[in-house]
Amino acid sequence: MPSGKGSKLLRYIEHRLRVSLADGRVIIGTFLAFDKHLNLVLVDAEEFRTLKNKKGGAAAARAAIIEERQEKRSLGLIILRGENVVSVAVEGPPPPSAAGARVNAGGPGMARGAGRGVVPPPNNVGGPPPGVPMGGAPMGLGAAPVHGVGGMGMPPPPMGGVPPPGMMGRGMPPPGMGRGGGY
């Protein structure tokens, strides 16, 4: 593991951080990434600002009564420029399944890998009726297995050099025509 400031920050990826900025704002969010300039990427970020108001009136001005209120604003995904960061503190541990929830969450606009195996279509749309395997007869009827690659309804391999129907013009010679110019 590298021995630098970066390796210390790597421990806190996916943690909730409290970041104080040079202008007095405080940002709390889930820490996703950083670079050598201490630019920070936070998700689910919220900004907190403390506003100071002087109460009106001559007596209040002499007494210097100042009322403070805090404003909260939801920001979402942000990049904080490292030049503005004053301090970073850990607010809390990562959520219990933060990584799993983000990766496995499906929904509109979410890309998912199709995989390499044969998966039956959802709700039998375009597939065989219920109880029928992907390439054969209904189960339990004693039917012979389907020949071919993996029993998945593929055509049988060519016998005697004769290609299956529909394979003409795909790099195979017509039946009876050898490759070597022949007899």
N, C-alpha and C positions, 0 to 999 in steps of 0.2 A: 504494500500500500504506500502511496506517495507520502512523504513527510513534509507537508506544507500547510498553509492556512486552508487550502481547499479540502484537504482530507478531514479537517475538523468540521467543516460545514457539511460535508457529505453525510455525516451522522444524522443530520436534522432534516434531510429530505422527507417530505410528507408530514412533518410536524407542523403544528400551528405556531407561527412566529409573531412577535410584536416588534415592529420596526419603527424607530423614532427617526423623523426626518429633520433636516436643518431648519425648516420653516415652522417647526413646532407641531406638525401633524403627527399622528400615530396611525400606522397601518397594521391591521391584524389580518393574517391570511395563512393559507396552507402553502408551505414552501415547496416549489417544484424544481427550480434550477438556479444556477448562478454562474458567473464567469470570473475571470481574473481581475476585473474592475469592480467586483462586488455588485454588479447589476443583478438584481434579484427578480425572479419570476414567482408571483404569488397567485393562487387561485382562491375563489370565494373570499376575496379581500373586502375589508370594511375600513373606512377612513373615519377617524375621530379627531375633531378639532375643538379646542377650548376657546370660546369667545368671551371676551371681557366687556361688560357694559357698565358704564357709570350711571348710577341712579341720579335722576334730575333733582334740581332744587339747589338753592344757595347753601343750605345747611349740609346737604349731602356732599357738595363740592368741598366744603371745609373739612368734613370728616373723611373724605376720600373713600366713600363706600363703593365698593366694586362688586358687581354681581357676575359670577362666572356661570356659563352654561356650556354644555357639551353637545355638539352636533355630530350625528352619525350618518354616514352615507355609504351605501352598498356600491362597490366598484366591480366585483367579479374578477376576471383574469387581468392582471396588470404586470408591467415591467417597471421596476424601480431603478432609476439610474443610481449607480454606486456613489457618485459624487455627492448626492443628497442624503445618503444614509449616515446617521449619527451613531445609532446603536441597534443591536439585534438581540432580542431575548426570546427564549423558548416559552411560549404561552401554554402549550400542552402537547401531549404525545399524539402520534398519528391516530386517526380513527381506527377502530378494530379491523375493518376490512377495507381500508381506503384503496389499496391497489386492486384488489379483486373486484370491488364495486365499479371502478372506472373502466377496467378492461372488459368485464363481462356484461356490462350494462348494454342491453340492446334497445333499440328504439328508432324512431324516425331520424334519418340522417346518420345512423351509426353503421359503419362498415364492418363486416364480419367475414372471415375467411370461409370459403366454401368447403374446404377439406378435400381429401383425396378418396375417401371411401364412397361406396354406393349407399346413399341414404334414401329411404322411401320418401316420396313427396308428402307434404302435410295434408292431412284429411283425405288421403287417397285421391288427390286431384291428379289425373293423368296417369295413375298407376293401376296395378291390378286390383281386383276386388278384395275385400278383407278375407284373410285365410289363405290367400294364394301368395307363394313366395315371389320374389322379384322376377324370376325367369322360368317358372315351371307350372306344373299342374297343382291343384289344391292339395294341401297337406293331408296325409292320412288316406289317400285314395289308392296307394300302391302304384302310382305312376312311375315310369322310369325317369331317372334324372335327365335333365336337359344336357345335351352334349355341348362342348365348347369350352371357352375360357372361363373357369370358375363357376360354371353352371348358371351363368347370368343371362341366358337367352342369346348368346353370341352364336353366329353360324358355325357349323362344324368345320374343322380344318379341311382344306381341299384334298381330295383323294384322287390319285392318279394324275395329278397335274391339272385337273379341271377346277377352275375357280368357281366360287359360289356365284349365284346370280347377282348382277349389279356390279361385279368387280372388273368388267371389261374396261380396258383403257386406263387402268391404274397401275401400270408397270408390269402387268402380267400378259403373256402372249395368249392369243385365242386358243381354244382346245385343238390339239393336233399339230400345232405349230411349235416346234422346238426353238430354243434360243440360238442354237449353233448353226442354223441353216440347213442342217440335217441330212436326210436319208438320200 
